[in-house]
Amino acid sequence: MTRPIDAAPPPAPPSARLTGWLARWGNILPLLVAEFIVWIGFGALLPIMPLYFTQHGVDVRLLGVVIAAWPIARLVGEPIFGWIADRSGRRVLLMVVGLVVSAVALGLPLILTSPLEFVLLRALAGLATAVYDPAARGYLTDATPPERRGEAFGLYGSAQMGGLLFGPAIGGLGAAAFGGFAFVFILGALTTLVAAVAVALRVREDPVVPRGRVAPAHDATEFHSGAGVGRRHPVDETSEPDPAAPTTLLSRPFIAAIVLNLGGYFAGGTYEVIWSLFLKSKGAGLDLIGLTFAMFAVPVLLISPFAGRLVDRRGGYALIVIGSLAIATAAFIYPELPDPILVIPVIWCEAAGVAVLTPALFTIVAAASPRGLSSTAQGIFGASGTVGTIVASILAGYLASFDIRYPFWVGGFAMYSFLVLGLVIGGRTIRSVAPRPRLDPVVT
């Protein structure tokens, strides 16, 4: 018996779906696993670090400087190491080196405990991140077909937030069981080392792609205004250049993405300095502080892949606006809440904003990256966010010494301002990111 031609095909069995998913994402799966492992340790440390530093003689104003040392070092290093990753083709090596150095920097605050030593160790950790991140994101860009980049970066964000979901819980339980913060720093160092081993053993070095020529690609993500990117693969010297491929990073969509990233990281830098102190001032214990970080991870973990698919199909303009507004508005709500437990629903709304904003921005950056410069573009893009983190970190510590509400207000206003400026700069070039049809095989 045959089914009618117009009848819907039966759903694929779970085993076939899993096989298809692994076939689609198997080349980047080791990197996603490594990100998950890294963020377990990072998530365990996030709620602890401000409290640990202040317990060792760092006042609130100086705390902003200690926190800012990480993004300052990252700002200097990220464009440089992104350029090196593109020129050398040794992305896996750079990722491993960055992770190993980061592990050392995460563990040493247990031994070196003066304020100056905290600043130097945070700077070392930031430099290590500058080695790792552009190489990892450039690898992800070049290992993913253009029509699936939004979804790939959504999975990348979900892997990070999966680690953030479990990290605070593991760190809190471990600190309670072993009676101190030492467990959390050891956990951060060990998980980062494990991630380094995973990258070294399982991530395959992508080939160095010569600059200047790309083969025409029928499925390239592109901008209607002419800025786009083709598939990255070697071609022979007789191939004609792809007229849709971007030739410079000085394009409106790339600059707009940088501005929008500044706003998002300004909010992040503010929270990194004052969040734990803010909740503590409201009467929250370490258990609730850790829970808030885990609760932030849940919406990002669940929503990011779907947001990435939506970017691939419909473009990212609406998600950029919605995500930025959610983040900015939350900053004005937090300081007005009378009970610290009430921050959780606001956190969910803010995290949903991050979940839709991040893959949209990464997809625009990937589409605006000239061939052979994907890691360089990611390094510059990351550095732009780092500038926002530096300014916010230093300013948040200073403002919090007068009133804990001031950093929230300034952060929210900054996010609104960068959103407007980014949309003005990007204009129609952001609206006109052309989603391409999906090329999934039909499983019957």
C-alpha positions, 0 to 999 in steps of 0.5 A, spaced: 500 500 500 502 506 498 500 513 501 498 519 497 503 523 494 500 529 497 500 526 504 505 528 509 511 523 510 511 520 517 516 523 522 523 520 522 525 515 528 529 518 534 535 514 531 535 517 524 534 524 527 540 523 532 544 520 526 542 526 522 544 531 527 551 528 528 552 528 521 550 535 520 554 538 527 559 532 528 565 537 525 564 542 531 561 537 536 568 537 540 569 544 540 562 545 543 563 540 548 570 544 550 566 550 551 561 546 555 566 544 560 570 551 560 563 554 562 562 549 568 568 552 571 567 559 569 560 559 572 562 556 578 567 562 579 563 568 577 559 569 583 565 567 587 570 572 585 567 579 587 566 576 594 573 572 594 577 579 592 573 583 597 575 578 603 582 579 601 582 587 602 579 589 595 574 595 596 569 596 591 572 602 587 578 597 586 574 591 585 572 595 578 579 595 576 581 588 578 575 586 574 577 590 568 584 587 568 581 581 564 578 585 559 583 590 558 588 584 556 583 581 552 582 588 548 590 588 547 590 581 545 584 579 541 585 582 535 592 580 534 591 573 536 585 573 531 590 575 526 595 570 528 590 565 527 588 567 520 595 567 518 598 561 521 592 556 520 594 554 527 587 555 530 587 548 534 594 550 537 592 557 539 586 554 543 590 549 547 595 554 549 590 559 551 586 554 555 592 551 559 594 559 560 587 560 563 587 554 567 594 557 571 591 564 571 584 561 574 588 557 580 593 562 582 589 566 586 589 561 591 596 562 592 597 570 590 592 574 594 594 581 594 590 586 590 596 587 585 597 580 584 589 579 583 590 585 577 596 581 574 592 574 574 586 577 571 590 580 566 593 574 564 587 570 564 584 575 559 590 575 555 589 567 555 582 568 553 584 573 547 588 567 544 583 562 545 576 566 543 578 568 536 581 562 534 575 558 536 569 563 533 573 563 527 574 555 526 566 555 528 565 560 522 569 556 517 567 549 519 559 551 518 556 552 511 553 559 511 546 557 511 547 554 518 551 559 521 546 562 526 544 555 528 551 554 529 552 560 533 546 558 537 549 551 539 555 555 541 551 559 546 547 553 548 554 550 550 556 555 554 550 556 558 549 549 559 556 549 563 553 556 566 547 552 568 551 547 572 557 551 574 554 555 580 551 549 583 557 544 582 561 550 585 556 552 591 555 544 593 563 543 593 564 550 597 559 547 602 562 540 602 569 542 603 568 549 607 571 554 603 572 558 596 578 554 594 574 548 591 571 553 586 578 556 584 581 548 583 574 546 579 575 552 574 582 550 573 581 543 572 575 544 568 579 548 563 585 543 563 580 538 561 577 542 555 584 543 553 585 536 552 579 535 549 580 540 544 587 537 543 585 530 541 578 531 538 578 538 534 581 537 527 585 543 524 582 546 518 586 547 512 589 554 511 585 558 506 589 562 501 586 569 501 583 573 495 579 568 491 572 564 492 568 559 488 561 562 486 557 559 491 549 558 490 548 558 498 552 563 500 549 568 506 549 575 503 547 582 504 543 585 498 547 591 498 553 587 496 556 585 502 556 577 503 560 571 504 561 565 500 563 558 502 570 558 504 574 552 501 580 552 496 579 553 489 584 553 483 587 560 480 583 560 474 576 561 479 573 567 478 572 572 484 565 571 488 562 578 487 558 578 493 564 576 497 566 582 502 573 585 501 574 589 507 572 589 514 570 597 513 563 595 512 556 598 515 554 591 517 560 590 521 561 596 524 554 596 526 555 589 529 561 592 533 557 598 536 551 593 538 556 589 541 559 594 545 552 595 548 551 588 550 558 587 554 557 594 557 551 591 561 555 584 562 561 588 565 557 592 570 554 585 572 560 582 573 562 587 578 556 589 582 551 583 581 553 579 587 554 585 592 548 587 590 544 581 591 548 580 598 546 587 600 539 585 599 540 579 604 541 574 599 546 568 601 551 565 596 546 559 595 541 564 591 547 568 588 549 562 585 542 560 583 541 567 579 547 565 575 544 558 573 537 561 572 540 566 567 543 560 563 536 556 562 533 561 557 539 562 553 541 554 553 533 553 551 532 559 546 539 560 542 539 554 537 532 556 535 533 563 535 539 561 530 535 558 526 530 564 526 536 568 524 538 563 518 531 563 515 528 570 517 534 575 518 537 578 525 534 585 525 528 584 529 531 579 534 537 584 535 532 590 537 528 585 541 534 582 545 537 589 546 531 592 549 530 586 554 537 587 556 536 594 557 529 594 560 532 589 565 537 594 568 532 599 570 528 593 574 533 590 578 534 595 583 527 597 584 525 590 586 524 589 594 526 582 595 532 578 591 528 572 589 524 577 585 530 578 580 529 571 577 523 572 573 527 578 570 533 574 569 529 570 565 527 576 560 534 578 560 537 572 558 532 571 553 534 577 550 541 575 550 539 568 547 536 572 541 541 577 540 547 573 540 546 569 534 544 575 530 550 579 531 555 573 530 551 571 524 552 578 521 559 578 523 560 572 519 557 574 513 561 581 513 568 577 514 572 577 508 575 570 506 581 568 510 579 573 515 574 570 519 578 570 526 581 577 525 573 579 524 572 575 530 578 578 534 576 585 532 568 584 534 570 581 541 575 587 542 569 591 541 565 588 547 571 588 551 571 596 550 564 596 553 566 591 559 572 595 561 569 602 561 563 598 565 567 595 570 571 601 572 565 605 572 560 600 576 565 600 582 566 607 582 558 608 582 557 603 586 561 606 592 555 612 592 549 608 590 548 600 588 543 603 583 547 607 579 551 602 575 544 599 573 541 605 571 547 607 567 548 600 564 541 601 561 541 607 558 548 605 555 544 599 552 539 603 549 544 608 546 548 603 543 542 600 540 539 606 537 546 608 534 548 601 531 541 601 528 542 608 525 549 605 522 547 599 520 540 601 516 538 597 511 544 593 511 542 589 517 535 588 515 537 585 508 541 579 510 538 574 506 536 568 509 537 562 504 533 556 503 535 550 508 538 544 505 536 539 509 535 532 506 528 529 507 528 523 512 522 518 510 
